[in-house]
Amino acid sequence: MSLVIETIYGAVWDSVNALEGTSVYGVTISSVPRRLAKGQVSPEHGQIVVEFGDATKVETYPGSPATEEWQQTFLIRIFTRDESETDDWSLVATRYAMAVKKNVAGTNDWHTFGDFAVDAEFTDLTHSPPNGGFAVSTWTLLVRYRISELDPEVQR
């Protein structure tokens, strides 16, 4: 058995990883490395990295044992270079970002990640310009899920 949040992470990563080597909206996803240690990113054009962000306890529901609801932030980072001779870097970065969102949220029940989550939503998309290197676009994905207060492997 694994932690509920690890199962959700795996579902997010699987949906992004399914894009590896494919071309969507005229851009090709080069790689989707799994769980890199902090500071271990060696970016390449078209690379996507799914990282854990902050987790916040939202609510505790009474019971024996009680149920805790958490909100986990996932940061989906997309690395691009300004290699196009015709398109602005921000347009290329946006194409990559839309390909990621389309694949993660591609089904009617995507937001539950196989019934392990209560809800999920994409909130922010930020772009950092290349400045001589890589542009980084970051999707913020918020996922709410419930677990037993005594065991993070037990989904509620």
N, C-alpha and C positions, 0 to 999 in steps of 0.2 A: 504494500500500500504506500501511497505517497501523499504528501501534503496537498490539500485541495488547491492551493495557489500554484503549486508546481504543475498540477494537471492543467490548470487554466493557461499558465505560461506555455506549456507544451502545445496546447490548441492554437494559441496565437502564433507561436513560432512555426507550427506545421502549415498554417494558412499562408504565412509570408514565404516560407521555404518552398512552397509549391510553385512560386513564381521564378525560382532560380533557373536561369538559362532560357527563360521565355521572353518574348517581346510583347509588350502591351503599350498602347498609345505611342508607338514608335520608339520606345526605350527598352533596353534589355537589362534584366536583373542579373548581375554577375555572380554574386554569392550572398549567402545568408548564414554566417557562422553561428554556431550554437554556443550560448553562454560563455562569452569571453570574460576573463577576469578584468576588473577595473583597470583601465589604462592599457589594455592589451589590444586595442583596436589598431590595425594596420590598414587604413582605408584604401579602397580601390573604387574606381568609377562604377557606379551601379550597385554598390554593396549596401545591404540592409542589416542593421543590428537591432535586436529586440532586447531591451534592458529593463530591469526592475527599477521603478522609481519609488517614491514614498508610499507607505501604507498607513491608513488612518482608520481607527476604530470608529464606526458610525453610530452603532446602537447595540445595547444588550437587551435581549428578550428573556423574560422570566421562564424558568423551567428547571428541571433537575436532570442533567446539568443545563445551565443556561445556554442560549444561542447568542453568539457574537456576530454582528454584521461588520464587515470590513470593506474599505474601498482601497483597491490597489491601483497604483499608477504604473502603466507601462509606457516606456519611451521607445518609439520605433524610429530609429535614426537612419536616414538615407544619405549616402555620400555620392556626390556627383562632381564632375570636373566641367569646366566651361570649355567643352571640346567642339561644340557645334559652330559651324561657320555661318549658319542662317538664323538660329534661334537664340534668344536671350537665355542666360543661365537659369533665370527664375522660371521661365516657361518649361525648360527641361526638368528642373527640380519638381515643379508642380505635376508634370506628367508622371514622374516616379511616385510621388505621394498619392496621386489618384489611383494608380495601379495597385498600390498597397491597400488602400482603403477598400477598393472594389473587391479584392480577394479576401480580406479579413471579414468584411461585412456582406459577403456574397450570398448568404442564405437568409430566409425569414427568421430563423432562430439563432443567428450568429451570436447575438448578445448574451446567450446563456452558456455558450461553449460546452455543449453536451449536457446541459442541466447542472453544471457545476457553479454557475454564476446566477445571480438574481437579475442583473442588468449590466449593460456596458454601453459606453458612448465615446465616440471620438470628440474631443473638445477643441484643442488648439492644434494648429499647424504653423510652425515657425520656420523661417528660412534664414540661414546665416550665409552671407555672400562668400564667394571663394577666396578673396584676398590672396591670390597667387597659389592657392592650394585647392582644397576641396570645399565645395559648398555643402552645408549640412542642413537637411530638412528634417524636422522632428515632429512626428505625430504624438500627441498625448492621448492615450487610451485609458479611460477610467473604467474599472471593473469592480462591481459590488458583489460580494459573496458572503455566505454564512457558514459558520463552523461551530462545533461544540466548544464551549469555553475550556473544556478539559483536554481536548484532543484535536489538533489542527488537521488531522487526517479524516475526521468525521464531518461530512457535509451535512448541513441542516436545511 
